[in-house]
């Protein structure tokens, strides 16, 4: 009757036991085992591996990798003799320890005062809906709780980390509210605001991705799927089992996702020396400092905007002054031309007055009217009224340049 085992099971067997023991256990020859390892891509230990292991040295072992191919992952063989249990291998002799190199004494660090978290019965009102969603959500097959809705930021946490997360977020919001800092929640992130300035952060748990090791039943199901006409593709979505497993690590982290920050810290997570609970006070200080930095940046942007607008206003005023200067020049040219025309016209009238001709007399009459009109235009007694009508020399200049810094006018 054929027997089955997985590539992983064979790999663990041949790398932890001598080949003679594996042969006796499986009931097949060493040559057959080597053929199976070659066809199913299972690395074999070398003689150097067993020599190093016997000598107590660190033996170099090949890394096992999954093929995501059911035909390779599932091994079927026909034993010719009854299997014998594998005998335990004696531990290799301990290697002679080398004298330790004296190390420099580490720099003393200030002790971190631990913070014990506890279940928060009544979270802050801003977190009430989020805490309720986290506590009521059902975990998936990996034990991960996923939430995200209107006014509930997207988060992925292990079910065992939910109460820790509520405790940390509640403590953070309590400290921020005490500094007149408000908060709003969206579908994507937490937003902390003070006045017109805000900073956004997200809260999550580090989820590791581990390659899925198919079980014997999964490999048999995959083999049946292929026999029934399924594709033998290496693409994971065509398999009867997933390519990766998601593994919660229990490491909670908080990350500011706003741009800028001017070198301020943006990420916190559980560490070897301190947990995220012990960092809440520091996180609140950084967020408050970040908001102050955002305020200063906003004020500087607004000031630059005022300076740009004032510079544009002065450019427009300069253009208006240039146009007015052109009109003044044109007015002077017109006055000079009119005065010259009046002199020439008066001289012509004097010259043509003695002519006794009907047509000439009618032209003289028109010329005298024209001369009177020109003399009225250049009459010194009425000249000021004419200039004021054109508004080219006002008492208060509307096109005078403005101060280059508008803040000096208001004292801001």
C-alpha positions as CSV (number, residue, x, y, z in Angstrom):
1,X,0.0,0.0,0.0
2,X,1.5,3.4,-1.0
3,X,2.6,5.8,1.7
4,X,2.6,9.6,1.7
5,X,4.7,12.3,3.3
6,X,5.5,15.9,2.5
7,X,8.7,17.5,1.3
8,X,9.1,19.2,4.6
9,X,8.7,15.9,6.5
10,X,11.4,14.3,4.3
11,X,13.7,17.3,4.7
12,X,13.4,17.3,8.5
13,X,14.0,13.5,8.5
14,X,17.2,13.4,6.4
15,X,18.8,16.5,8.0
16,X,18.3,15.2,11.6
17,X,19.0,11.5,11.2
18,X,21.7,9.4,9.5
19,X,20.7,7.9,6.1
20,X,20.8,4.3,7.5
21,X,18.1,5.3,10.0
22,X,16.0,7.0,7.3
23,X,16.3,3.9,5.1
24,X,15.1,1.6,7.9
25,X,12.2,4.0,8.8
26,X,10.9,4.5,5.3
27,X,11.5,0.9,4.2
28,X,13.1,1.9,0.9
29,X,16.7,1.9,-0.3
30,X,19.1,4.8,0.0
31,X,19.2,5.0,-3.8
32,X,15.4,5.5,-3.9
33,X,15.6,8.1,-1.2
34,X,18.2,10.0,-3.2
35,X,16.1,9.7,-6.4
36,X,13.0,11.1,-4.5
37,X,15.1,14.0,-3.1
38,X,16.3,14.9,-6.6
39,X,12.9,14.7,-8.3
40,X,11.2,16.6,-5.5
41,X,13.9,19.2,-5.0
42,X,14.8,18.3,-1.4
43,X,18.4,19.2,-0.6
44,X,20.6,16.4,0.8
45,X,23.1,16.9,3.5
46,X,26.8,16.5,2.6
47,X,29.4,14.4,4.3
48,X,31.0,17.6,5.6
49,X,27.7,18.4,7.3
50,X,27.9,15.2,9.4
51,X,31.6,15.6,10.1
52,X,31.1,19.1,11.4
53,X,28.2,17.9,13.5
54,X,30.1,15.0,14.9
55,X,33.0,17.3,15.8
56,X,30.7,19.7,17.6
57,X,31.2,22.4,15.1
58,X,28.5,24.5,13.6
59,X,27.2,22.6,10.6
60,X,26.0,24.5,7.6
61,X,22.4,23.4,6.7
62,X,20.6,24.1,3.4
63,X,17.5,26.2,3.7
64,X,14.1,24.6,3.0
65,X,11.9,26.5,0.5
66,X,8.4,25.7,-0.7
67,X,7.7,25.0,-4.4
68,X,3.9,25.8,-4.3
69,X,3.6,22.8,-6.6
70,X,1.4,20.0,-5.3
71,X,3.1,17.4,-7.5
72,X,6.4,18.2,-5.8
73,X,5.2,18.9,-2.3
74,X,3.4,15.5,-2.0
75,X,5.6,12.5,-2.0
76,X,4.2,9.0,-2.7
77,X,6.3,5.9,-2.3
78,X,5.9,2.1,-1.8
79,X,7.8,0.6,1.1
80,X,9.3,-2.8,0.6
81,X,9.9,-3.6,4.3
82,X,8.1,-2.6,7.6
83,X,9.2,0.8,8.9
84,X,11.3,1.1,12.0
85,X,11.0,4.0,14.4
86,X,13.8,6.6,14.1
87,X,16.4,6.4,16.8
88,X,17.4,9.6,18.5
89,X,20.8,10.9,17.6
90,X,23.1,11.6,20.4
91,X,24.0,15.2,20.9
92,X,27.4,16.1,19.5
93,X,30.1,16.9,22.1
94,X,30.3,20.4,23.2
95,X,33.0,22.5,21.5
96,X,35.7,23.9,23.6
97,X,34.7,27.4,24.5
98,X,37.2,30.1,23.6
99,X,38.1,32.7,26.3
100,X,35.7,35.5,26.1
101,X,37.1,38.8,24.8
102,X,36.7,41.5,27.5
103,X,34.1,44.0,26.5
104,X,33.8,47.6,27.4
105,X,31.2,48.3,30.0
106,X,28.0,49.4,28.5
107,X,26.8,53.0,29.0
108,X,24.3,53.2,31.9
109,X,20.8,53.9,30.8
110,X,18.1,55.4,32.8
111,X,15.7,52.7,33.9
112,X,12.3,52.6,32.1
113,X,9.4,52.6,34.4
114,X,7.0,49.9,33.1
115,X,3.3,50.7,32.5
116,X,0.8,48.0,33.2
117,X,-2.2,48.2,30.8
118,X,-5.7,47.4,31.9
119,X,-9.1,47.3,30.3
120,X,-10.6,50.7,29.8
121,X,-14.3,50.5,30.7
122,X,-15.2,54.0,29.4
123,X,-12.8,55.1,26.7
124,X,-12.7,58.8,25.7
125,X,-15.7,59.8,23.7
126,X,-13.6,60.2,20.5
127,X,-12.6,56.6,20.8
128,X,-15.9,55.1,21.9
129,X,-17.1,54.0,18.5
130,X,-13.6,52.7,17.5
131,X,-13.3,50.7,20.8
132,X,-16.8,49.2,20.3
133,X,-16.0,48.2,16.8
134,X,-12.7,46.5,17.8
135,X,-14.3,44.7,20.7
136,X,-17.3,43.4,18.7
137,X,-15.4,42.5,15.4
138,X,-14.9,38.8,14.8
139,X,-11.3,37.7,14.1
140,X,-10.5,36.0,10.8
141,X,-8.8,32.6,10.4
142,X,-5.5,34.1,11.4
143,X,-6.9,35.6,14.6
144,X,-6.8,39.2,13.2
145,X,-9.4,41.8,13.8
146,X,-9.9,44.2,11.0
147,X,-12.0,47.4,11.3
148,X,-12.6,50.5,9.2
149,X,-15.7,52.6,8.6
150,X,-16.9,56.1,8.7
151,X,-15.4,57.8,11.8
152,X,-13.5,54.5,12.5
153,X,-9.9,54.4,11.3
154,X,-8.7,51.3,9.4
155,X,-6.8,49.0,11.8
156,X,-5.6,45.4,11.8
157,X,-4.9,43.9,15.2
158,X,-4.7,40.5,16.8
159,X,-7.7,39.9,19.0
160,X,-5.4,39.6,22.0
161,X,-4.1,43.1,21.3
162,X,-7.4,44.9,21.2
163,X,-7.6,45.9,24.8
164,X,-4.0,47.1,24.8
165,X,-4.7,49.2,21.8
166,X,-7.7,50.8,23.4
167,X,-5.7,51.5,26.6
168,X,-2.8,53.2,24.6
169,X,-5.1,55.3,22.4
170,X,-7.2,56.4,25.3
171,X,-4.2,57.5,27.3
172,X,-2.8,59.4,24.3
173,X,-6.1,61.2,23.7
174,X,-6.5,62.1,27.4
175,X,-3.0,63.7,27.3
176,X,-3.7,65.6,24.1
177,X,-7.1,66.9,25.2
178,X,-5.5,68.2,28.4
179,X,-3.3,70.4,26.1
180,X,-6.4,71.9,24.2
181,X,-5.7,69.6,21.3
182,X,-8.8,68.1,19.7
183,X,-9.2,65.0,17.5
184,X,-11.3,63.7,14.6
185,X,-11.4,60.2,13.1
186,X,-11.9,59.2,9.5
187,X,-12.0,56.0,7.6
188,X,-8.3,56.0,7.1
189,X,-6.5,57.6,10.1
190,X,-6.6,59.6,13.3
191,X,-6.4,63.4,12.9
192,X,-5.2,65.6,15.8
193,X,-5.9,69.3,15.5
194,X,-5.3,72.6,17.3
195,X,-6.9,75.5,15.6
196,X,-6.2,75.4,11.9
197,X,-3.3,73.0,12.2
198,X,-3.5,69.2,12.3
199,X,-1.4,66.1,12.2
200,X,-2.5,62.6,11.1
201,X,-1.3,59.2,12.4
202,X,-2.3,55.5,12.1
203,X,-2.3,52.8,14.7
204,X,-1.7,49.1,13.8
205,X,0.0,45.8,14.8
206,X,2.9,44.4,12.9
207,X,1.6,41.4,11.0
208,X,4.3,39.0,9.8
209,X,3.9,37.1,6.5
210,X,5.1,33.5,6.7
211,X,5.2,31.1,3.8
212,X,2.4,28.5,4.2
213,X,3.5,25.0,4.8
214,X,0.8,22.8,3.3
215,X,-0.5,19.9,5.3
216,X,-0.7,16.4,4.0
217,X,-4.5,16.8,3.5
218,X,-4.0,20.1,1.7
219,X,-1.5,18.5,-0.7
220,X,-3.8,15.6,-1.3
221,X,-6.7,18.0,-2.0
222,X,-4.4,19.9,-4.4
223,X,-3.4,16.7,-6.2
224,X,-7.1,15.8,-6.6
225,X,-7.8,19.2,-8.0
226,X,-5.1,18.8,-10.6
227,X,-6.3,15.3,-11.5
228,X,-9.8,16.7,-12.0
229,X,-8.5,19.1,-14.7
230,X,-7.2,22.0,-12.6
231,X,-4.2,24.0,-13.6
232,X,-0.8,23.1,-12.3
233,X,0.3,26.7,-12.3
234,X,2.6,28.1,-9.6
235,X,0.3,31.1,-9.1
236,X,-1.0,31.0,-5.6
237,X,-4.6,31.9,-6.4
238,X,-5.0,28.7,-8.4
239,X,-4.0,26.5,-5.4
240,X,-6.1,24.7,-2.9
241,X,-4.1,26.4,-0.1
242,X,-2.8,29.9,0.4
243,X,0.8,30.9,-0.4
244,X,1.3,32.8,2.9
245,X,0.0,32.8,6.4
246,X,-0.5,36.0,8.3
247,X,1.0,35.8,11.8
248,X,0.3,38.5,14.4
249,X,3.4,39.5,16.3
250,X,1.9,41.4,19.2
251,X,4.1,44.4,18.3
252,X,1.9,47.6,18.4
253,X,3.1,50.6,16.5
254,X,2.0,54.2,15.9
255,X,3.1,56.2,12.8
256,X,2.6,59.9,12.0
257,X,1.7,60.1,8.3
258,X,1.7,63.9,7.9
259,X,4.4,65.4,5.7
260,X,7.1,67.7,7.1
261,X,8.0,67.4,10.7
262,X,11.4,69.1,10.4
263,X,13.3,66.0,11.6
264,X,10.8,65.1,14.3
265,X,10.3,61.5,15.2
266,X,7.4,59.8,13.3
267,X,7.3,56.1,14.4
268,X,6.9,54.3,17.7
269,X,6.5,50.6,18.5
270,X,7.0,48.0,21.2
271,X,10.7,47.5,21.8
272,X,13.0,45.4,23.8
273,X,13.4,47.9,26.6
274,X,10.1,49.6,26.6
275,X,6.6,49.0,25.4
276,X,4.3,51.4,23.6
277,X,2.5,52.1,26.8
278,X,5.6,53.7,28.3
279,X,6.0,55.9,25.2
280,X,2.6,57.6,25.3
281,X,3.8,60.7,27.2
282,X,6.6,61.2,24.7
283,X,4.3,60.6,21.7
284,X,1.9,63.3,23.1
285,X,4.8,65.7,23.4
286,X,6.0,65.1,19.9
287,X,2.5,65.5,18.5
288,X,2.1,68.8,20.4
289,X,5.5,70.0,19.1
290,X,4.6,68.8,15.6
291,X,1.4,70.9,15.7
292,X,3.4,73.9,16.8
293,X,5.8,73.3,13.9
294,X,2.8,73.1,11.6
295,X,1.5,76.4,12.9
296,X,4.8,78.1,12.3
297,X,5.0,76.7,8.8
298,X,1.5,77.8,8.1
299,X,2.2,81.3,9.4
300,X,5.3,81.5,7.3
301,X,3.4,80.3,4.2
302,X,0.7,83.0,4.9
303,X,3.4,85.6,5.2
304,X,5.1,84.6,2.0
305,X,1.6,84.7,0.3
306,X,1.1,88.3,1.6
307,X,4.6,89.3,0.3
308,X,3.8,87.8,-3.1
309,X,0.5,89.6,-3.3
310,X,2.1,92.9,-2.3
311,X,4.8,92.5,-4.9
312,X,2.2,91.8,-7.5
313,X,0.2,94.9,-6.4
314,X,3.4,97.0,-6.7
315,X,4.0,95.6,-10.2
316,X,0.5,96.6,-11.2
317,X,1.0,100.1,-9.7
318,X,4.3,100.5,-11.5
319,X,2.6,99.6,-14.8
320,X,-0.2,102.1,-14.1
321,X,2.4,104.8,-13.4
322,X,4.1,104.0,-16.6
323,X,0.9,104.4,-18.5
324,X,0.2,107.7,-16.8
325,X,3.7,109.0,-17.6
326,X,3.0,108.1,-21.3
327,X,-0.3,110.1,-21.1
328,X,1.5,113.1,-19.6
329,X,4.1,113.0,-22.3
330,X,1.3,112.8,-24.9
331,X,-0.5,115.7,-23.3
332,X,2.7,117.9,-23.4
333,X,3.2,117.0,-27.0
334,X,-0.4,117.8,-27.8
335,X,-0.2,121.2,-26.0
336,X,3.0,122.1,-27.9
337,X,1.5,121.1,-31.2
338,X,-1.7,123.1,-30.5
339,X,0.4,126.2,-29.6
340,X,2.4,125.8,-32.8
341,X,-0.8,125.3,-34.7
342,X,-2.4,128.4,-33.2
343,X,0.6,130.5,-34.2
344,X,0.6,129.2,-37.7
345,X,-3.1,129.5,-38.0
346,X,-3.0,133.1,-36.7
347,X,-0.3,134.0,-39.2
348,X,-2.3,132.5,-42.1
349,X,-5.4,134.4,-41.1
350,X,-3.4,137.7,-41.1
351,X,-2.0,136.8,-44.5
352,X,-5.4,135.8,-46.0
353,X,-7.5,138.6,-44.5
354,X,-7.0,141.0,-47.4
355,X,-8.1,138.5,-50.0
356,X,-11.5,139.5,-51.4
357,X,-12.9,136.1,-52.5
358,X,-16.1,134.5,-51.4
359,X,-14.5,131.0,-50.9
360,X,-11.5,132.4,-49.1
361,X,-13.7,134.5,-46.8
362,X,-15.7,131.4,-45.8
363,X,-12.4,129.6,-45.1
364,X,-11.2,132.5,-43.0
365,X,-14.4,132.4,-41.0
366,X,-13.9,128.6,-40.3
367,X,-10.2,129.3,-39.5
368,X,-11.1,132.0,-37.0
369,X,-13.5,129.6,-35.2
370,X,-10.8,126.9,-35.1
371,X,-8.2,129.4,-33.8
372,X,-10.6,130.4,-31.0
373,X,-11.1,126.8,-30.0
374,X,-7.4,126.1,-29.9
375,X,-6.8,129.3,-27.9
376,X,-9.4,128.3,-25.3
377,X,-7.6,124.9,-25.0
378,X,-4.2,126.6,-24.3
379,X,-5.5,129.6,-22.4
380,X,-3.4,129.8,-19.2
381,X,-6.6,130.9,-17.3
382,X,-8.4,127.6,-18.2
383,X,-5.3,125.4,-18.5
384,X,-5.6,124.0,-14.9
385,X,-9.2,122.9,-15.5
386,X,-8.3,121.1,-18.6
387,X,-5.5,119.2,-16.8
388,X,-7.7,118.3,-13.8
389,X,-10.3,117.0,-16.3
390,X,-7.7,114.5,-17.5
391,X,-6.7,113.5,-13.9
392,X,-3.1,113.2,-14.8
393,X,-1.7,115.1,-11.8
394,X,-3.9,114.3,-8.7
395,X,-3.1,115.7,-5.3
396,X,-3.1,112.2,-3.8
397,X,-1.3,109.8,-6.1
398,X,-3.4,106.5,-6.4
399,X,-0.5,104.8,-8.1
400,X,2.1,105.5,-5.4
401,X,4.2,102.3,-4.5
402,X,3.1,100.4,-1.3
403,X,5.5,99.3,1.4
404,X,7.1,96.0,0.3
405,X,6.3,94.3,3.7
406,X,2.5,94.5,4.3
407,X,3.0,93.3,7.9
408,X,4.6,96.7,8.7
409,X,1.3,98.4,8.0
410,X,-0.7,96.3,10.4
411,X,2.1,95.7,13.0
412,X,1.7,91.9,12.8
